[in-house]
Amino acid sequence: MALAGKTRKDVLQEFRTSELLDAARHVFALRGYHAATIDQIAAHAGVAKGTVYLYFDSKRELFLAALRQGILALHAEVAHQLRAAPTPQAQLQAFINARFHYFSRHPDLFRIYYTEFPQLATPTASSEFHDLYEQQAKLLESVLADGIRSGHLRPCPVPSTARLVYDLIRSALAQHILHEAADNPNPEAAVFQFIWKGISPS
């Protein structure tokens, strides 16, 4: 029986692919890209090694697919939260909160995102992942540019400021997720206040 235009085979294939990507993110996060093996990923997913190769030709392809899926989902969630925020201040807070909440739900993704994505996001390494990085940075740029135009933010060089803010958030996420910093129960609020004091007019 078709579901929203999809056959039963399509639905099962999507389900199996999602399972494999979840397993891959867990194993890559636990062992690192080079030490992780297809056998370990297959075992974690509860399938035979050959099943993995029905969906992905190599470990590299599986790794990139696992990272790509997570980043695209993050981008969609952040963009959705920004559309619902009425002011530049609320948009900046939404940008920070969405990233903290998403990665807190997906710590395995953050671990591989933190260690591998910066190398992939350079134009010479991967145009696709560089574009994914730019999409996220552009969201933040639009928040800053709108805030400057409306007088909610002090004038600043938008592209470079957006990337500084982006990297600050990433570093704070690393402290929160990788190092399990327990001295601040609400780190996203602290990050917002720190950034806002630096870019607000007063």
N, C-alpha and C positions, 0 to 999 in steps of 0.2 A: 504494500500500500504506500502510495506517495505521500510525503509530508511536506507541504508548502513547495510543491514542485520537485521534491527530491524522492528518489526511489529508496527502498529499504537498503539497497547496496550502498547508495550515497551516504545515508545516515550512519550505517555501520562503519564505513570507511572514515568518515569524519570523527566518529567516536574513537576508533582505533588510533587514528593519527594524533588526536588530542591526548590519549593515554601515553603514547610513545613520547610526545613532546614533554609532558609532565615528568615522565621518568627520566628523560634526557636532562632536563633542567636540574633535577635532584642529583643525579650522578655527576654531572659536570660541576655543580656547585660543591659537592662533597670532595671530589677527587681532582678537579682541575681538568682542563681540556686534554692535555697531553697524556695524563695518567688514566683517564676514563676510557673504557672499552665498550664496544657494541655488546659484548657478552654481558657486561654488568648492567647496561641499560635494558637489554632484553629481560634479564632476570628480574630487575626491579619492576618492569611492566608486566611480568608474568607471561611472557610469550617466548617462542623459540627465536634464536638468533636470525634464522632465515626470514621470519616475519618482518623484522626491522627492515631488511633489505628489499622487501616488497614495496616499501613506502619511501625509503631513502637509499640513495646509491652509496653513500659513504658517511663516515663519522662527521666529517666536515659539513656535509649537507644537512645532516640532522642537527648539528650544533647551531648552524646559522638559522635553520627553521625554528628551533626552540627559542632563540634569542629574538628573531624577527616577530614571531607571534606575540611574545610578551610585550615588546616595545610598542607594537601597533595597538594592542589593547590598552596600554598605559596612555598613549597619545589620545586615543578616543575618549578615555575617561577624563583626562585633564581638560580636553576641549569641551566636553559636555559640562563640566563644572564651571568653566570660564563663561560659557554662554548664559549660565544661570546667575552669575554674579553681577550686580547692578552698577558697581563703581570700580575704579582702578584699585582702590584699597582692597575691596572685597575680591577682586579678580586675582590680585597678588596672593592674598590669603588662600584663595581657592586653588591656585597653582601649587602652592607649597603643601597644603593639606592633602590634595589629591595624590601627590607623589608619595607623601608619607604613608597615607592609608593604603595605597595600592601596593607599595613595596613591603609594607608590614604584613599584608596578606600573602605576598609572594616572595619570601626571603631568598628562596633558591634562585629566582630570577635576578634579584638584586646582586647576589654574589657573583654571578657570571657577567652581569651588566657592569658591575664595578671593575672587575679585573680584565675583561676582554673588550668591552665596547669601545673604550677610548682608542685602542689600537685599530679597531675596525672602522671607526668613524672618521678617519682621515681620508681626504680625496684620493690619495694614492693607494690606499689599502682596499677600499670598497666604496664605490660611488653610491651604492644602495644604502649602506649604513651611514655614510656621510649625510645623505639626504634625510634619513630618519632623524639624525641629530639636529640637522638644520630645521626640520619641521617643529621639533620641540623648542628650539631656541627662538624660532619665529613667533610662537605663541607668546613667549615672554616678552619679546620685542614689541608686539602689538599692545600688550598691557602697559608697558613703559611709555610708548609713543602716545597712546590715548591719555594716559595720566598727565603727561607733559602738556599736551594740547588743552586739556581741561583745567590746568592749574593745580591738579592734585599732587603732582610730583615736580620737583625742581628740575630744571634743564640738565641733561646729561647726555653723553654719547651713547645712544641707544644700543647699537649692536654689541659694543664691548661691555657695557654695563649689564646687559642681558646675560652674557656669557659668564661674567663674574658672579652674578646672582645664581645662575644655573650651577656653577661649580661649587659655590658655597652650600647650596641645598644638597648637592651630591655628597659633599664631605660630611655634612650633618647627618645624612642618612647612613653613611658608613659608620659613624660613631654609634648611632642608634641601633642598627641592625647587626653589623659585623662585630662590634665591640660590646654590644649590649649595655650601653651606658645607662646606668640606673639613677644618676643624680638628678635627672630632669624627667618627670613623668609626662610632660607635655612638650616634647622637643619642637614640634612644628610651630607652636605658638611663640617659643623663644626665638626661633629662626625668623619668623615673620617680624617680630618686634625689632630684632637686630637690623634687618634689611630696611624696614620701613623708616626707622629713625635716620638711616643714612640717605634715603632718597626723597623723603617727604619735605615739603617746603619749610616746615617749622621744626 
